[in-house]
Amino acid sequence: MTDEKGDPLLIDPAVYVGCNEADIAMTELFGGFDRRFYESYFSVIDQVPGYRDRRDLHRFCQQ
């Protein structure tokens, strides 16, 4: 897709306003990202205690 000037645009087909834990769980599903990604992410959005206990549930619900 392009804008009126012909510059390329990116559309994220999975964008939604939802649970940030579901997003993080999906990033970890196939190996995850570099630790710096998670450190940066959680420096802005606090990790809620118990995430590791809920992670597999988030993954299951996204499949």
All heavy atoms as a GROMACS GRO file, in nm:
protein
  517
    1MET      N    1   0.085  -0.116   0.000
    1MET     CA    2   0.000   0.000   0.000
    1MET      C    3   0.091   0.124   0.000
    1MET      O    4   0.197   0.122   0.059
    1MET     CB    5  -0.089  -0.006   0.124
    1MET     CG    6  -0.164   0.119   0.154
    1MET     SD    7  -0.278   0.092   0.289
    1MET     CE    8  -0.426   0.127   0.204
    2THR      N    9   0.046   0.227  -0.067
    2THR     CA   10   0.124   0.352  -0.071
    2THR      C   11   0.035   0.470  -0.036
    2THR      O   12  -0.087   0.464  -0.048
    2THR     CB   13   0.185   0.375  -0.210
    2THR    OG1   14   0.080   0.382  -0.306
    2THR    CG2   15   0.281   0.263  -0.248
    3ASP      N   16   0.101   0.579   0.002
    3ASP     CA   17   0.025   0.702   0.029
    3ASP      C   18   0.009   0.782  -0.101
    3ASP      O   19   0.047   0.735  -0.209
    3ASP     CB   20   0.090   0.784   0.141
    3ASP     CG   21   0.227   0.840   0.104
    3ASP    OD1   22   0.265   0.836  -0.015
    3ASP    OD2   23   0.296   0.890   0.195
    4GLU      N   24  -0.047   0.901  -0.090
    4GLU     CA   25  -0.074   0.982  -0.209
    4GLU      C   26   0.052   1.024  -0.285
    4GLU      O   27   0.046   1.057  -0.403
    4GLU     CB   28  -0.159   1.105  -0.173
    4GLU     CG   29  -0.090   1.205  -0.082
    4GLU     CD   30  -0.094   1.169   0.066
    4GLU    OE1   31  -0.164   1.074   0.104
    4GLU    OE2   32  -0.025   1.236   0.145
    5LYS      N   33   0.170   1.020  -0.218
    5LYS     CA   34   0.295   1.054  -0.285
    5LYS      C   35   0.366   0.931  -0.340
    5LYS      O   36   0.472   0.943  -0.400
    5LYS     CB   37   0.388   1.126  -0.187
    5LYS     CG   38   0.335   1.260  -0.138
    5LYS     CD   39   0.432   1.329  -0.046
    5LYS     CE   40   0.434   1.256   0.086
    5LYS     NZ   41   0.516   1.315   0.189
    6GLY      N   42   0.310   0.813  -0.315
    6GLY     CA   43   0.373   0.691  -0.362
    6GLY      C   44   0.469   0.629  -0.262
    6GLY      O   45   0.532   0.528  -0.292
    7ASP      N   46   0.480   0.687  -0.143
    7ASP     CA   47   0.567   0.630  -0.040
    7ASP      C   48   0.500   0.507   0.021
    7ASP      O   49   0.378   0.506   0.043
    7ASP     CB   50   0.595   0.732   0.071
    7ASP     CG   51   0.679   0.849   0.022
    7ASP    OD1   52   0.765   0.827  -0.066
    7ASP    OD2   53   0.658   0.962   0.072
    8PRO      N   54   0.579   0.402   0.048
    8PRO     CA   55   0.519   0.279   0.101
    8PRO      C   56   0.467   0.299   0.244
    8PRO      O   57   0.523   0.376   0.322
    8PRO     CB   58   0.634   0.180   0.098
    8PRO     CG   59   0.758   0.263   0.097
    8PRO     CD   60   0.722   0.391   0.029
    9LEU      N   61   0.359   0.229   0.273
    9LEU     CA   62   0.300   0.229   0.407
    9LEU      C   63   0.291   0.085   0.456
    9LEU      O   64   0.279  -0.007   0.377
    9LEU     CB   65   0.159   0.289   0.404
    9LEU     CG   66   0.146   0.432   0.356
    9LEU    CD1   67  -0.001   0.469   0.341
    9LEU    CD2   68   0.215   0.527   0.452
   10LEU      N   69   0.295   0.069   0.585
   10LEU     CA   70   0.283  -0.064   0.645
   10LEU      C   71   0.154  -0.069   0.726
   10LEU      O   72   0.128   0.018   0.808
   10LEU     CB   73   0.402  -0.093   0.737
   10LEU     CG   74   0.395  -0.224   0.814
   10LEU    CD1   75   0.402  -0.343   0.720
   10LEU    CD2   76   0.507  -0.230   0.916
   11ILE      N   77   0.073  -0.169   0.700
   11ILE     CA   78  -0.051  -0.190   0.774
   11ILE      C   79  -0.031  -0.315   0.859
   11ILE      O   80   0.002  -0.422   0.807
   11ILE     CB   81  -0.171  -0.210   0.679
   11ILE    CG1   82  -0.188  -0.092   0.586
   11ILE    CG2   83  -0.297  -0.238   0.760
   11ILE    CD1   84  -0.223   0.038   0.653
   12ASP      N   85  -0.052  -0.304   0.988
   12ASP     CA   86  -0.042  -0.418   1.078
   12ASP      C   87  -0.180  -0.483   1.087
   12ASP      O   88  -0.271  -0.426   1.146
   12ASP     CB   89   0.005  -0.373   1.216
   12ASP     CG   90   0.024  -0.489   1.313
   12ASP    OD1   91  -0.017  -0.603   1.280
   12ASP    OD2   92   0.077  -0.465   1.422
   13PRO      N   93  -0.197  -0.602   1.030
   13PRO     CA   94  -0.330  -0.664   1.029
   13PRO      C   95  -0.373  -0.718   1.165
   13PRO      O   96  -0.488  -0.755   1.184
   13PRO     CB   97  -0.314  -0.778   0.929
   13PRO     CG   98  -0.170  -0.813   0.939
   13PRO     CD   99  -0.098  -0.683   0.963
   14ALA      N  100  -0.282  -0.721   1.262
   14ALA     CA  101  -0.315  -0.777   1.393
   14ALA      C  102  -0.322  -0.671   1.502
   14ALA      O  103  -0.317  -0.702   1.619
   14ALA     CB  104  -0.212  -0.882   1.430
   15VAL      N  105  -0.334  -0.545   1.462
   15VAL     CA  106  -0.336  -0.439   1.561
   15VAL      C  107  -0.470  -0.440   1.637
   15VAL      O  108  -0.574  -0.467   1.580
   15VAL     CB  109  -0.311  -0.300   1.496
   15VAL    CG1  110  -0.425  -0.259   1.407
   15VAL    CG2  111  -0.284  -0.195   1.602
   16TYR      N  112  -0.461  -0.420   1.767
   16TYR     CA  113  -0.579  -0.414   1.852
   16TYR      C  114  -0.542  -0.349   1.984
   16TYR      O  115  -0.425  -0.337   2.018
   16TYR     CB  116  -0.637  -0.552   1.875
   16TYR     CG  117  -0.557  -0.637   1.971
   16TYR    CD1  118  -0.604  -0.661   2.099
   16TYR    CD2  119  -0.435  -0.691   1.936
   16TYR    CE1  120  -0.532  -0.737   2.189
   16TYR    CE2  121  -0.361  -0.766   2.025
   16TYR     CZ  122  -0.410  -0.790   2.152
   16TYR     OH  123  -0.337  -0.864   2.239
   17VAL      N  124  -0.641  -0.310   2.057
   17VAL     CA  125  -0.618  -0.260   2.192
   17VAL      C  126  -0.659  -0.373   2.284
   17VAL      O  127  -0.776  -0.409   2.291
   17VAL     CB  128  -0.701  -0.133   2.221
   17VAL    CG1  129  -0.684  -0.090   2.364
   17VAL    CG2  130  -0.663  -0.022   2.125
   18GLY      N  131  -0.562  -0.432   2.346
   18GLY     CA  132  -0.591  -0.549   2.429
   18GLY      C  133  -0.487  -0.566   2.537
   18GLY      O  134  -0.424  -0.471   2.581
   19CYS      N  135  -0.466  -0.687   2.572
   19CYS     CA  136  -0.378  -0.724   2.681
   19CYS      C  137  -0.232  -0.725   2.634
   19CYS      O  138  -0.196  -0.799   2.543
   19CYS     CB  139  -0.419  -0.860   2.733
   19CYS     SG  140  -0.314  -0.922   2.865
   20ASN      N  141  -0.150  -0.642   2.698
   20ASN     CA  142  -0.009  -0.639   2.658
   20ASN      C  143   0.060  -0.772   2.685
   20ASN      O  144   0.155  -0.807   2.616
   20ASN     CB  145   0.066  -0.524   2.725
   20ASN     CG  146   0.078  -0.543   2.875
   20ASN    OD1  147  -0.020  -0.567   2.946
   20ASN    ND2  148   0.198  -0.533   2.925
   21GLU      N  149   0.012  -0.849   2.781
   21GLU     CA  150   0.073  -0.979   2.808
   21GLU      C  151   0.054  -1.074   2.690
   21GLU      O  152   0.140  -1.156   2.661
   21GLU     CB  153   0.015  -1.042   2.934
   21GLU     CG  154   0.063  -0.977   3.061
   21GLU     CD  155   0.018  -1.051   3.186
   21GLU    OE1  156  -0.064  -1.145   3.175
   21GLU    OE2  157   0.065  -1.015   3.294
   22ALA      N  158  -0.058  -1.062   2.621
   22ALA     CA  159  -0.082  -1.146   2.503
   22ALA      C  160   0.019  -1.113   2.394
   22ALA      O  161   0.072  -1.203   2.328
   22ALA     CB  162  -0.224  -1.128   2.452
   23ASP      N  163   0.049  -0.986   2.376
   23ASP     CA  164   0.148  -0.945   2.276
   23ASP      C  165   0.286  -1.000   2.311
   23ASP      O  166   0.356  -1.053   2.225
   23ASP     CB  167   0.157  -0.793   2.267
   23ASP     CG  168   0.039  -0.731   2.196
   23ASP    OD1  169  -0.029  -0.803   2.119
   23ASP    OD2  170   0.014  -0.612   2.217
   24ILE      N  171   0.326  -0.988   2.436
   24ILE     CA  172   0.457  -1.037   2.478
   24ILE      C  173   0.462  -1.189   2.466
   24ILE      O  174   0.562  -1.245   2.420
   24ILE     CB  175   0.488  -0.992   2.622
   24ILE    CG1  176   0.514  -0.841   2.623
   24ILE    CG2  177   0.608  -1.066   2.679
   24ILE    CD1  178   0.633  -0.796   2.540
   25ALA      N  179   0.356  -1.257   2.503
   25ALA     CA  180   0.353  -1.403   2.491
   25ALA      C  181   0.373  -1.446   2.346
   25ALA      O  182   0.443  -1.544   2.319
   25ALA     CB  183   0.221  -1.458   2.545
   26MET      N  184   0.313  -1.374   2.254
   26MET     CA  185   0.330  -1.408   2.112
   26MET      C  186   0.474  -1.385   2.065
   26MET      O  187   0.524  -1.459   1.981
   26MET     CB  188   0.232  -1.328   2.026
   26MET     CG  189   0.088  -1.372   2.043
   26MET     SD  190   0.061  -1.548   2.015
   26MET     CE  191   0.098  -1.562   1.841
   27THR      N  192   0.541  -1.283   2.118
   27THR     CA  193   0.680  -1.262   2.078
   27THR      C  194   0.769  -1.375   2.124
   27THR      O  195   0.870  -1.404   2.062
   27THR     CB  196   0.738  -1.129   2.131
   27THR    OG1  197   0.755  -1.136   2.273
   27THR    CG2  198   0.654  -1.010   2.093
   28GLU      N  199   0.731  -1.441   2.233
   28GLU     CA  200   0.811  -1.551   2.288
   28GLU      C  201   0.776  -1.686   2.227
   28GLU      O  202   0.846  -1.784   2.249
   28GLU     CB  203   0.792  -1.558   2.439
   28GLU     CG  204   0.842  -1.434   2.511
   28GLU     CD  205   0.811  -1.436   2.659
   28GLU    OE1  206   0.702  -1.482   2.697
   28GLU    OE2  207   0.896  -1.391   2.735
   29LEU      N  208   0.670  -1.693   2.150
   29LEU     CA  209   0.620  -1.819   2.098
   29LEU      C  210   0.723  -1.892   2.011
   29LEU      O  211   0.738  -2.013   2.020
   29LEU     CB  212   0.491  -1.796   2.018
   29LEU     CG  213   0.415  -1.920   1.975
   29LEU    CD1  214   0.376  -2.007   2.094
   29LEU    CD2  215   0.291  -1.879   1.897
   30PHE      N  216   0.795  -1.820   1.928
   30PHE     CA  217   0.891  -1.884   1.837
   30PHE      C  218   1.034  -1.840   1.866
   30PHE      O  219   1.112  -1.815   1.775
   30PHE     CB  220   0.854  -1.853   1.692
   30PHE     CG  221   0.719  -1.906   1.654
   30PHE    CD1  222   0.612  -1.822   1.638
   30PHE    CD2  223   0.700  -2.042   1.638
   30PHE    CE1  224   0.486  -1.871   1.605
   30PHE    CE2  225   0.576  -2.093   1.605
   30PHE     CZ  226   0.468  -2.008   1.588
   31GLY      N  227   1.067  -1.830   1.992
   31GLY     CA  228   1.205  -1.800   2.029
   31GLY      C  229   1.227  -1.662   2.087
   31GLY      O  230   1.327  -1.638   2.152
   32GLY      N  231   1.138  -1.570   2.063
   32GLY     CA  232   1.149  -1.438   2.124
   32GLY      C  233   1.251  -1.349   2.056
   32GLY      O  234   1.307  -1.381   1.951
   33PHE      N  235   1.272  -1.236   2.120
   33PHE     CA  236   1.366  -1.136   2.072
   33PHE      C  237   1.484  -1.125   2.168
   33PHE      O  238   1.486  -1.187   2.274
   33PHE     CB  239   1.297  -0.999   2.060
   33PHE     CG  240   1.184  -0.996   1.961
   33PHE    CD1  241   1.056  -0.967   2.003
   33PHE    CD2  242   1.205  -1.022   1.828
   33PHE    CE1  243   0.951  -0.962   1.913
   33PHE    CE2  244   1.101  -1.018   1.736
   33PHE     CZ  245   0.973  -0.989   1.779
   34ASP      N  246   1.577  -1.044   2.133
   34ASP     CA  247   1.692  -1.013   2.216
   34ASP      C  248   1.646  -0.959   2.352
   34ASP      O  249   1.543  -0.892   2.360
   34ASP     CB  250   1.774  -0.906   2.140
   34ASP     CG  251   1.900  -0.868   2.209
   34ASP    OD1  252   1.892  -0.797   2.311
   34ASP    OD2  253   2.008  -0.907   2.161
   35ARG      N  254   1.720  -0.988   2.458
   35ARG     CA  255   1.683  -0.943   2.592
   35ARG      C  256   1.664  -0.792   2.599
   35ARG      O  257   1.584  -0.742   2.677
   35ARG     CB  258   1.785  -0.987   2.696
   35ARG     CG  259   1.920  -0.919   2.681
   35ARG     CD  260   2.014  -0.942   2.799
   35ARG     NE  261   2.143  -0.887   2.768
   35ARG     CZ  262   2.171  -0.757   2.765
   35ARG    NH1  263   2.078  -0.669   2.792
   35ARG    NH2  264   2.291  -0.714   2.733
   36ARG      N  265   1.734  -0.718   2.512
   36ARG     CA  266   1.720  -0.571   2.513
   36ARG      C  267   1.579  -0.528   2.475
   36ARG      O  268   1.528  -0.427   2.525
   36ARG     CB  269   1.822  -0.507   2.418
   36ARG     CG  270   1.967  -0.527   2.466
   36ARG     CD  271   2.064  -0.480   2.362
   36ARG     NE  272   2.050  -0.564   2.242
   36ARG     CZ  273   2.111  -0.544   2.129
   36ARG    NH1  274   2.191  -0.441   2.114
   36ARG    NH2  275   2.093  -0.625   2.027
   37PHE      N  276   1.514  -0.604   2.388
   37PHE     CA  277   1.376  -0.574   2.353
   37PHE      C  278   1.288  -0.580   2.476
   37PHE      O  279   1.210  -0.489   2.503
   37PHE     CB  280   1.326  -0.674   2.248
   37PHE     CG  281   1.177  -0.666   2.226
   37PHE    CD1  282   1.123  -0.572   2.140
   37PHE    CD2  283   1.091  -0.753   2.292
   37PHE    CE1  284   0.986  -0.564   2.120
   37PHE    CE2  285   0.953  -0.746   2.273
   37PHE     CZ  286   0.901  -0.650   2.186
   38TYR      N  287   1.299  -0.688   2.553
   38TYR     CA  288   1.215  -0.706   2.671
   38TYR      C  289   1.250  -0.606   2.781
   38TYR      O  290   1.161  -0.554   2.848
   38TYR     CB  291   1.223  -0.850   2.720
   38TYR     CG  292   1.173  -0.947   2.616
   38TYR    CD1  293   1.261  -1.021   2.538
   38TYR    CD2  294   1.037  -0.960   2.590
   38TYR    CE1  295   1.216  -1.107   2.441
   38TYR    CE2  296   0.990  -1.046   2.491
   38TYR     CZ  297   1.080  -1.118   2.417
   38TYR     OH  298   1.035  -1.201   2.319
   39GLU      N  299   1.378  -0.577   2.797
   39GLU     CA  300   1.418  -0.476   2.896
   39GLU      C  301   1.358  -0.341   2.860
   39GLU      O  302   1.307  -0.270   2.946
   39GLU     CB  303   1.570  -0.467   2.904
   39GLU     CG  304   1.634  -0.587   2.971
   39GLU     CD  305   1.785  -0.587   2.960
   39GLU    OE1  306   1.844  -0.496   2.897
   39GLU    OE2  307   1.847  -0.682   3.013
   40SER      N  308   1.364  -0.305   2.733
   40SER     CA  309   1.308  -0.177   2.688
   40SER      C  310   1.156  -0.175   2.705
   40SER      O  311   1.099  -0.078   2.753
   40SER     CB  312   1.342  -0.151   2.542
   40SER     OG  313   1.480  -0.138   2.526
   41TYR      N  314   1.093  -0.284   2.666
   41TYR     CA  315   0.947  -0.292   2.675
   41TYR      C  316   0.903  -0.276   2.820
   41TYR      O  317   0.815  -0.195   2.851
   41TYR     CB  318   0.900  -0.427   2.621
   41TYR     CG  319   0.750  -0.440   2.616
   41TYR    CD1  320   0.679  -0.401   2.504
   41TYR    CD2  321   0.678  -0.492   2.724
   41TYR    CE1  322   0.541  -0.412   2.498
   41TYR    CE2  323   0.541  -0.504   2.720
   41TYR     CZ  324   0.473  -0.463   2.606
   41TYR     OH  325   0.338  -0.474   2.602
   42PHE      N  326   0.964  -0.352   2.910
   42PHE     CA  327   0.922  -0.349   3.049
   42PHE      C  328   0.974  -0.226   3.124
   42PHE      O  329   0.932  -0.201   3.237
   42PHE     CB  330   0.960  -0.479   3.120
   42PHE     CG  331   0.878  -0.596   3.073
   42PHE    CD1  332   0.938  -0.706   3.017
   42PHE    CD2  333   0.739  -0.593   3.082
   42PHE    CE1  334   0.862  -0.813   2.972
   42PHE    CE2  335   0.662  -0.699   3.036
   42PHE     CZ  336   0.724  -0.810   2.982
   43SER      N  337   1.059  -0.148   3.062
   43SER     CA  338   1.097  -0.020   3.124
   43SER      C  339   0.985   0.082   3.105
   43SER      O  340   0.977   0.181   3.178
   43SER     CB  341   1.228   0.034   3.065
   43SER     OG  342   1.208   0.083   2.933
   44VAL      N  343   0.897   0.057   3.008
   44VAL     CA  344   0.784   0.147   2.980
   44VAL      C  345   0.654   0.091   3.041
   44VAL      O  346   0.575   0.164   3.098
   44VAL     CB  347   0.766   0.167   2.828
   44VAL    CG1  348   0.644   0.250   2.797
   44VAL    CG2  349   0.892   0.229   2.769
   45ILE      N  350   0.633  -0.038   3.024
   45ILE     CA  351   0.514  -0.105   3.076
   45ILE      C  352   0.559  -0.209   3.177
   45ILE      O  353   0.631  -0.303   3.143
   45ILE     CB  354   0.435  -0.174   2.962
   45ILE    CG1  355   0.388  -0.069   2.862
   45ILE    CG2  356   0.319  -0.254   3.017
   45ILE    CD1  357   0.320  -0.126   2.741
   46ASP      N  358   0.517  -0.191   3.302
   46ASP     CA  359   0.558  -0.284   3.406
   46ASP      C  360   0.505  -0.424   3.381
   46ASP      O  361   0.392  -0.442   3.335
   46ASP     CB  362   0.506  -0.237   3.543
   46ASP     CG  363   0.576  -0.111   3.591
   46ASP    OD1  364   0.692  -0.088   3.553
   46ASP    OD2  365   0.513  -0.035   3.666
   47GLN      N  366   0.589  -0.522   3.411
   47GLN     CA  367   0.546  -0.661   3.401
   47GLN      C  368   0.468  -0.695   3.527
   47GLN      O  369   0.516  -0.680   3.638
   47GLN     CB  370   0.667  -0.754   3.387
   47GLN     CG  371   0.629  -0.896   3.360
   47GLN     CD  372   0.750  -0.983   3.329
   47GLN    OE1  373   0.863  -0.943   3.349
   47GLN    NE2  374   0.725  -1.102   3.280
   48VAL      N  375   0.346  -0.740   3.508
   48VAL     CA  376   0.259  -0.775   3.620
   48VAL      C  377   0.306  -0.906   3.681
   48VAL      O  378   0.332  -1.002   3.606
   48VAL     CB  379   0.112  -0.785   3.574
   48VAL    CG1  380   0.021  -0.826   3.687
   48VAL    CG2  381   0.067  -0.653   3.514
   49PRO      N  382   0.318  -0.914   3.813
   49PRO     CA  383   0.359  -1.040   3.876
   49PRO      C  384   0.268  -1.155   3.832
   49PRO      O  385   0.147  -1.139   3.817
   49PRO     CB  386   0.342  -1.012   4.026
   49PRO     CG  387   0.356  -0.863   4.038
   49PRO     CD  388   0.295  -0.807   3.911
   50GLY      N  389   0.329  -1.270   3.808
   50GLY     CA  390   0.254  -1.388   3.767
   50GLY      C  391   0.244  -1.408   3.617
   50GLY      O  392   0.180  -1.502   3.570
   51TYR      N  393   0.308  -1.320   3.539
   51TYR     CA  394   0.300  -1.332   3.393
   51TYR      C  395   0.344  -1.471   3.347
   51TYR      O  396   0.278  -1.532   3.263
   51TYR     CB  397   0.386  -1.226   3.324
   51TYR     CG  398   0.414  -1.260   3.179
   51TYR    CD1  399   0.311  -1.256   3.085
   51TYR    CD2  400   0.539  -1.301   3.137
   51TYR    CE1  401   0.334  -1.291   2.953
   51TYR    CE2  402   0.563  -1.336   3.006
   51TYR     CZ  403   0.460  -1.331   2.914
   51TYR     OH  404   0.482  -1.367   2.784
   52ARG      N  405   0.452  -1.521   3.398
   52ARG     CA  406   0.503  -1.652   3.354
   52ARG      C  407   0.399  -1.761   3.376
   52ARG      O  408   0.392  -1.857   3.300
   52ARG     CB  409   0.633  -1.688   3.427
   52ARG     CG  410   0.746  -1.592   3.396
   52ARG     CD  411   0.811  -1.625   3.265
   52ARG     NE  412   0.917  -1.529   3.237
   52ARG     CZ  413   0.946  -1.485   3.117
   52ARG    NH1  414   0.877  -1.526   3.014
   52ARG    NH2  415   1.040  -1.398   3.098
   53ASP      N  416   0.317  -1.747   3.480
   53ASP     CA  417   0.211  -1.845   3.505
   53ASP      C  418   0.098  -1.834   3.402
   53ASP      O  419   0.029  -1.931   3.374
   53ASP     CB  420   0.152  -1.825   3.645
   53ASP     CG  421   0.253  -1.848   3.755
   53ASP    OD1  422   0.345  -1.930   3.736
   53ASP    OD2  423   0.241  -1.783   3.860
   54ARG      N  424   0.078  -1.716   3.346
   54ARG     CA  425  -0.030  -1.691   3.249
   54ARG      C  426   0.016  -1.700   3.103
   54ARG      O  427  -0.066  -1.705   3.012
   54ARG     CB  428  -0.091  -1.553   3.273
   54ARG     CG  429  -0.162  -1.540   3.406
   54ARG     CD  430  -0.225  -1.403   3.421
   54ARG     NE  431  -0.130  -1.293   3.420
   54ARG     CZ  432  -0.059  -1.252   3.526
   54ARG    NH1  433  -0.072  -1.312   3.641
   54ARG    NH2  434   0.024  -1.150   3.515
   55ARG      N  435   0.145  -1.702   3.080
   55ARG     CA  436   0.200  -1.695   2.945
   55ARG      C  437   0.144  -1.802   2.852
   55ARG      O  438   0.100  -1.772   2.741
   55ARG     CB  439   0.352  -1.704   2.950
   55ARG     CG  440   0.415  -1.704   2.812
   55ARG     CD  441   0.564  -1.709   2.817
   55ARG     NE  442   0.608  -1.819   2.901
   55ARG     CZ  443   0.733  -1.833   2.944
   55ARG    NH1  444   0.823  -1.744   2.911
   55ARG    NH2  445   0.766  -1.934   3.019
   56ASP      N  446   0.142  -1.926   2.894
   56ASP     CA  447   0.094  -2.033   2.806
   56ASP      C  448  -0.054  -2.016   2.774
   56ASP      O  449  -0.097  -2.049   2.663
   56ASP     CB  450   0.120  -2.170   2.868
   56ASP     CG  451   0.268  -2.205   2.867
   56ASP    OD1  452   0.344  -2.145   2.788
   56ASP    OD2  453   0.309  -2.293   2.946
   57LEU      N  454  -0.132  -1.966   2.867
   57LEU     CA  455  -0.272  -1.940   2.840
   57LEU      C  456  -0.288  -1.834   2.730
   57LEU      O  457  -0.369  -1.849   2.639
   57LEU     CB  458  -0.343  -1.894   2.967
   57LEU     CG  459  -0.492  -1.860   2.952
   57LEU    CD1  460  -0.570  -1.982   2.904
   57LEU    CD2  461  -0.547  -1.809   3.082
   58HIS      N  462  -0.209  -1.728   2.737
   58HIS     CA  463  -0.212  -1.626   2.633
   58HIS      C  464  -0.176  -1.686   2.497
   58HIS      O  465  -0.239  -1.657   2.396
   58HIS     CB  466  -0.118  -1.510   2.664
   58HIS     CG  467  -0.162  -1.424   2.775
   58HIS    ND1  468  -0.281  -1.354   2.772
   58HIS    CD2  469  -0.105  -1.392   2.894
   58HIS    CE1  470  -0.294  -1.284   2.882
   58HIS    NE2  471  -0.189  -1.307   2.958
   59ARG      N  472  -0.075  -1.768   2.495
   59ARG     CA  473  -0.033  -1.831   2.370
   59ARG      C  474  -0.143  -1.919   2.314
   59ARG      O  475  -0.170  -1.920   2.194
   59ARG     CB  476   0.094  -1.914   2.390
   59ARG     CG  477   0.216  -1.832   2.418
   59ARG     CD  478   0.332  -1.922   2.445
   59ARG     NE  479   0.452  -1.850   2.476
   59ARG     CZ  480   0.563  -1.908   2.518
   59ARG    NH1  481   0.568  -2.038   2.534
   59ARG    NH2  482   0.669  -1.834   2.546
   60PHE      N  483  -0.205  -1.998   2.399
   60PHE     CA  484  -0.311  -2.089   2.357
   60PHE      C  485  -0.429  -2.011   2.297
   60PHE      O  486  -0.483  -2.050   2.195
   60PHE     CB  487  -0.357  -2.173   2.475
   60PHE     CG  488  -0.473  -2.263   2.443
   60PHE    CD1  489  -0.453  -2.380   2.370
   60PHE    CD2  490  -0.601  -2.232   2.484
   60PHE    CE1  491  -0.558  -2.462   2.339
   60PHE    CE2  492  -0.707  -2.314   2.454
   60PHE     CZ  493  -0.685  -2.430   2.381
   61CYS      N  494  -0.466  -1.901   2.360
   61CYS     CA  495  -0.580  -1.823   2.315
   61CYS      C  496  -0.555  -1.754   2.181
   61CYS      O  497  -0.650  -1.719   2.111
   61CYS     CB  498  -0.618  -1.718   2.420
   61CYS     SG  499  -0.687  -1.792   2.569
   62GLN      N  500  -0.429  -1.735   2.144
   62GLN     CA  501  -0.396  -1.666   2.019
   62GLN      C  502  -0.388  -1.762   1.900
   62GLN      O  503  -0.378  -1.719   1.789
   62GLN     CB  504  -0.264  -1.592   2.032
   62GLN     CG  505  -0.265  -1.482   2.136
   62GLN     CD  506  -0.362  -1.372   2.098
   62GLN    OE1  507  -0.373  -1.334   1.984
   62GLN    NE2  508  -0.432  -1.319   2.197
   63GLN      N  509  -0.390  -1.891   1.927
   63GLN     CA  510  -0.375  -1.987   1.816
   63GLN      C  511  -0.507  -2.019   1.754
   63GLN      O  512  -0.609  -2.015   1.803
   63GLN     CB  513  -0.306  -2.114   1.864
   63GLN     CG  514  -0.164  -2.085   1.906
   63GLN     CD  515  -0.093  -2.210   1.954
   63GLN    OE1  516  -0.149  -2.318   1.961
   63GLN    NE2  517   0.032  -2.195   1.987
   0.00000   0.00000   0.00000
